[in-house]
Amino acid sequence: MGEKKVFGVVVLVMAYGLALTTFITAQVPSTCNGYEPLLVQCVPYLVIDSSNPPTAHCCEGARVAFQRANNYEAITNLCSCLVNVAPYLYFGLHNLANVAAACNIQLSFSMQHCIYG
């Protein structure tokens, strides 16, 4: 029974990855350039099973993306990217707003303000 559940999750992640790759290459706004690690590596936390903490892989992707947001323009681009793509990628806004805190990443800006305005 456990093997079927794991297989189902693997298939779901693969299908979502294909959809995300297609979406990213076709429709992601230019404001998302450089923030792909957060968008891709945190899918299980942001979409699939948000009741669990983010994985180390997710936190590393978040760290890379948040390091890029190091000035006002970059922060504005990150926020615009996340707000624009979240509905299309079915990201939970609550988890998106809390991913930095869940990964123990200190930010120079508020993710709550970034996501909710």
C-alpha positions, 0 to 999 in steps of 0.5 A, a space after each residue: 500500500 505504501 509503495 502505491 502512495 509513493 509511486 502516485 506522488 512520484 508520478 504527480 511530481 513528474 507530471 507537475 514538473 513537466 507542466 511547470 517546465 512548459 509554463 516556465 519556458 512559455 509564460 513566466 514573466 521576465 521578472 522571474 529570471 533568476 528565481 526559478 530555484 524557488 519556483 521549481 525546487 519548492 513545489 512539494 512544499 508550495 503545492 503538493 503537501 504543504 502540511 510538511 516542512 520544506 525539504 532541504 532541496 527547497 530551502 536551498 532553492 529558496 536561499 538562491 532566489 532570496 540572495 538574488 533579491 538584494 536590492 529594491 528592484 530585485 525585491 520588486 521583481 521577486 514579489 511581482 514574479 511570485 504574485 503573477 505565477 502563484 495562481 497558475 502554479 497553484 501555489 498556496 499563498 500562505 506557504 509562499 509567504 512563509 517559505 523563508 521563515 520555514 527555511 530559517 532564511 533571514 530577509 531584508 523585506 517582508 514576504 507577507 507584504 510581498 505576497 499580500 501587498 
